């Protein structure tokens, strides 16, 4: 299934894509694509539906983030060896885990707002994992059992905030609009192998990132297992899994960063595409 949320920010409704790629309304079935609706029981309920019998959503509504009510937005850093190299950082011996603020989550085609005092705004195409069952101290062989599905994500980053100022990465990763998710959540039965997905990102139509999830240092199973050793994950939590090379920070001989008016487009096989325009901060 391809599940999505549509409508105005903060008032999104749940939906499902039919065989023709049209949006069908799920709001009479579930209140939102969040929490228990993403559990095995919740997804089984949705799987029994005939999309053709659900109300057709007319027009071209805004597409919101594909999961609502995210309690924990987790990110994995330096998870592609060639990206670690371009960032001038050592290949990690275990996953680099940090958090993005859930308040940074936005729709896949919403504008990216440049934070106040931003000067090194960057992009990162990433595979997202959406948790569907409570996860704590998982065994590695069972780790993917708790996954509801996958999505496309852009780990938007402000490199001055992240790297050049003291403290944690979080402050360069969680600014408003720094977490586009979607356009849809694709249930894991449709993604036979999450470790063989082509991914790409362009800026103003120019090639920036090309990669494949096969080159992850730590695969999805390892990431979910590792996170569960440190904290409890609940249905609706999101993990984004790292980015291949080609970020602005790594461009030689001179890094290139985003400016107002730039357009970022990105996609992953089977998970759809995103488009964000960069805009200046306004009160």
C-alpha positions as CSV (number, residue, x, y, z in Angstrom):
1,X,0.0,0.0,0.0
2,X,0.9,3.6,-0.5
3,X,-0.5,5.7,2.3
4,X,-0.3,9.5,2.5
5,X,-1.7,12.5,4.3
6,X,-3.2,15.5,2.4
7,X,-4.6,18.9,3.2
8,X,-3.5,22.1,4.9
9,X,-0.6,22.0,7.4
10,X,-1.8,20.7,10.8
11,X,-5.2,19.6,9.3
12,X,-4.1,16.7,7.1
13,X,-6.4,13.8,6.4
14,X,-5.3,10.2,5.8
15,X,-5.4,8.8,2.3
16,X,-4.4,5.9,0.2
17,X,-3.3,5.7,-3.5
18,X,-5.4,3.6,-5.8
19,X,-4.1,1.6,-8.7
20,X,-4.3,4.7,-11.0
21,X,-2.3,6.8,-8.5
22,X,-5.4,8.8,-7.3
23,X,-5.9,9.7,-3.7
24,X,-8.7,7.9,-1.8
25,X,-9.9,9.3,1.5
26,X,-9.4,7.2,4.6
27,X,-10.7,9.7,7.2
28,X,-13.8,7.6,7.8
29,X,-11.6,4.6,8.5
30,X,-8.8,6.0,10.6
31,X,-8.4,9.5,12.1
32,X,-4.8,9.8,11.0
33,X,-1.8,7.8,9.7
34,X,-0.2,7.8,13.2
35,X,0.4,5.6,16.1
36,X,-1.6,2.4,16.2
37,X,-3.0,3.0,12.7
38,X,0.5,2.0,11.6
39,X,0.7,-1.2,13.7
40,X,0.4,-4.6,12.1
41,X,-3.3,-4.7,13.2
42,X,-3.9,-1.2,11.9
43,X,-2.3,-1.9,8.5
44,X,-4.1,-5.2,8.2
45,X,-7.4,-3.3,8.5
46,X,-6.4,-0.9,5.7
47,X,-5.2,-3.8,3.5
48,X,-8.6,-5.3,3.5
49,X,-10.2,-2.2,2.0
50,X,-11.0,-1.9,-1.7
51,X,-9.6,1.5,-2.7
52,X,-12.1,1.8,-5.5
53,X,-14.9,2.0,-3.0
54,X,-13.3,4.8,-0.9
55,X,-14.2,8.4,-1.6
56,X,-12.1,9.9,-4.4
57,X,-10.2,13.1,-3.5
58,X,-10.6,15.6,-6.2
59,X,-8.2,18.3,-7.4
60,X,-4.6,18.5,-6.4
61,X,-4.4,19.0,-2.6
62,X,-1.2,19.7,-0.8
63,X,0.6,16.5,0.2
64,X,1.6,16.5,3.9
65,X,4.2,14.5,5.7
66,X,3.3,10.8,5.3
67,X,3.1,10.1,9.0
68,X,1.5,12.2,11.8
69,X,2.1,12.6,15.5
70,X,5.8,11.6,15.3
71,X,7.2,11.2,18.8
72,X,10.8,10.4,18.0
73,X,12.5,11.6,14.8
74,X,15.8,9.7,14.7
75,X,18.6,10.2,12.2
76,X,21.8,8.2,11.4
77,X,24.9,10.2,10.4
78,X,27.8,9.2,8.2
79,X,26.2,6.0,7.1
80,X,27.8,5.9,3.6
81,X,31.6,5.5,3.6
82,X,32.1,7.9,0.6
83,X,29.9,10.5,2.3
84,X,32.0,10.3,5.5
85,X,35.1,10.8,3.4
86,X,33.7,13.9,1.6
87,X,32.8,15.3,5.0
88,X,36.3,14.6,6.3
89,X,35.1,12.3,9.0
90,X,36.1,8.8,10.1
91,X,34.0,5.9,9.1
92,X,32.0,5.1,12.2
93,X,32.4,1.7,14.0
94,X,28.8,1.8,15.1
95,X,25.8,3.9,14.0
96,X,26.0,7.6,14.7
97,X,22.5,8.3,16.2
98,X,21.1,11.8,16.7
99,X,17.7,13.4,16.7
100,X,15.9,15.9,14.5
101,X,13.1,17.9,16.2
102,X,9.7,16.5,15.3
103,X,8.6,20.1,14.8
104,X,10.9,20.2,11.7
105,X,8.7,17.6,9.9
106,X,6.9,19.0,6.8
107,X,5.3,17.9,3.5
108,X,7.5,16.7,0.7
109,X,6.9,19.7,-1.5
110,X,6.7,22.4,1.1
111,X,9.1,25.3,1.0
112,X,12.4,25.0,2.9
113,X,12.7,28.0,5.1
114,X,16.3,29.3,5.6
115,X,16.8,29.8,9.3
116,X,17.8,33.2,10.6
117,X,21.6,33.7,10.3
118,X,21.9,30.7,8.0
119,X,24.8,30.7,5.6
120,X,25.5,27.0,4.9
121,X,22.2,25.4,4.1
122,X,22.6,21.8,2.7
123,X,20.7,18.8,1.4
124,X,20.7,15.1,2.1
125,X,18.5,12.5,0.3
126,X,17.7,9.7,2.7
127,X,15.7,6.5,3.1
128,X,13.2,6.8,5.9
129,X,12.1,3.8,8.1
130,X,8.7,4.1,9.8
131,X,8.2,2.1,12.9
132,X,4.9,0.1,13.3
133,X,5.3,-1.8,16.6
134,X,6.8,-0.9,20.0
135,X,10.5,-1.7,19.8
136,X,12.8,-2.3,22.8
137,X,15.9,-4.5,23.0
138,X,15.1,-6.3,19.7
139,X,17.1,-9.3,18.5
140,X,18.8,-8.4,15.2
141,X,17.0,-11.2,13.3
142,X,13.6,-9.8,14.3
143,X,14.5,-6.1,13.9
144,X,12.6,-5.5,10.6
145,X,9.5,-7.1,12.1
146,X,8.7,-3.8,13.8
147,X,8.9,-1.8,10.5
148,X,5.6,-0.5,9.0
149,X,7.1,0.8,5.9
150,X,9.5,3.2,4.2
151,X,9.5,6.7,2.8
152,X,11.6,9.3,1.1
153,X,13.2,12.0,3.3
154,X,15.5,15.1,2.9
155,X,17.7,15.6,5.9
156,X,18.0,19.4,5.4
157,X,21.0,20.6,7.4
158,X,22.6,24.0,8.4
159,X,26.3,23.2,8.5
160,X,27.4,26.2,10.6
161,X,24.8,25.3,13.3
162,X,25.7,21.6,13.0
163,X,29.5,21.6,12.8
164,X,31.0,25.0,13.5
165,X,29.2,25.8,16.7
166,X,29.8,23.9,19.9
167,X,27.6,21.1,21.1
168,X,25.3,18.5,19.4
169,X,24.4,18.2,15.7
170,X,20.7,18.5,16.7
171,X,20.6,22.3,16.3
172,X,21.8,22.1,12.7
173,X,19.3,19.4,11.9
174,X,16.0,20.3,13.5
175,X,15.1,23.8,12.2
176,X,11.7,24.5,10.8
177,X,11.0,22.6,7.6
178,X,14.2,20.6,7.8
179,X,12.3,17.2,7.7
180,X,10.3,16.7,4.5
181,X,8.8,13.2,4.6
182,X,6.9,11.5,1.8
183,X,5.0,11.8,-0.5
184,X,3.8,8.5,0.8
185,X,4.5,5.7,3.2
186,X,5.1,2.5,1.3
187,X,4.4,-0.6,3.3
188,X,7.3,-3.0,3.6
189,X,5.6,-5.7,1.6
190,X,6.0,-3.5,-1.5
191,X,9.8,-2.9,-0.8
192,X,11.2,-6.4,-1.2
193,X,14.8,-5.2,-0.5
194,X,15.4,-1.9,1.2
195,X,19.1,-2.4,0.6
196,X,18.9,-2.0,-3.2
197,X,17.1,1.3,-3.9
198,X,18.5,3.9,-6.2
199,X,18.4,7.5,-4.9
200,X,19.1,10.9,-6.4
201,X,19.0,14.6,-5.7
202,X,19.3,17.6,-8.0
203,X,19.6,21.4,-7.2
204,X,18.1,23.7,-9.9
205,X,18.1,20.7,-12.2
206,X,21.9,20.0,-11.8
207,X,23.0,16.6,-10.6
208,X,24.2,16.5,-7.0
209,X,23.6,13.1,-5.4
210,X,23.4,9.7,-7.0
211,X,23.6,6.6,-4.8
212,X,22.1,3.3,-3.8
213,X,21.1,2.0,-0.4
214,X,23.3,-1.1,-1.0
215,X,26.3,1.0,0.0
216,X,25.1,1.8,3.5
217,X,27.7,1.0,6.2
218,X,24.9,-0.2,8.5
219,X,21.8,-1.6,6.8
220,X,18.2,-1.0,7.9
221,X,18.0,-4.1,10.0
222,X,21.2,-3.1,12.0
223,X,20.0,0.4,12.4
224,X,16.6,-0.6,13.9
225,X,18.2,-3.1,16.1
226,X,20.9,-0.7,17.3
227,X,18.3,2.1,18.1
228,X,16.2,-0.4,20.1
229,X,19.2,-1.0,22.4
230,X,19.3,2.6,23.5
231,X,15.6,3.8,23.6
232,X,12.1,2.6,23.1
233,X,10.5,3.3,19.7
234,X,6.8,3.5,19.3
235,X,4.5,3.2,16.2
236,X,4.9,6.3,14.1
237,X,8.5,7.0,15.0
238,X,10.7,7.7,12.1
239,X,14.4,6.8,11.4
240,X,16.2,8.4,8.5
241,X,19.2,6.3,7.5
242,X,22.0,8.5,6.1
243,X,22.9,10.0,2.8
244,X,25.2,9.1,-0.2
245,X,27.9,11.5,-1.4
246,X,27.2,14.7,-3.2
247,X,26.1,17.1,-0.4
248,X,27.1,20.7,-0.7
249,X,29.6,20.5,2.1
250,X,31.6,18.0,0.1
251,X,31.8,19.8,-3.3
252,X,35.4,20.4,-4.4
253,X,37.3,22.7,-4.6
254,X,34.7,24.9,-3.0
255,X,31.6,23.8,-1.1
256,X,28.2,25.0,-2.5
257,X,25.2,25.7,-0.3
258,X,21.6,26.6,-0.9
259,X,20.3,30.1,-1.4
260,X,16.8,31.6,-1.6
261,X,15.1,30.7,-4.8
262,X,17.0,27.4,-5.3
263,X,14.8,24.3,-6.0
264,X,15.8,20.9,-4.7
265,X,14.3,17.8,-6.3
266,X,14.9,14.3,-5.0
267,X,13.6,10.7,-5.2
268,X,14.1,7.1,-4.3
269,X,13.0,4.1,-6.4
270,X,9.4,3.1,-5.4
271,X,9.1,5.9,-2.8
272,X,8.2,8.8,-5.0
273,X,9.8,12.3,-5.4
274,X,10.0,15.6,-3.5
275,X,10.4,19.2,-4.6
276,X,11.3,22.1,-2.3
277,X,11.9,25.7,-3.0
278,X,14.2,27.6,-0.6
279,X,12.8,30.7,0.8
280,X,14.0,33.4,3.3
281,X,12.7,33.3,6.9
282,X,9.8,35.7,7.5
283,X,8.1,36.3,10.9
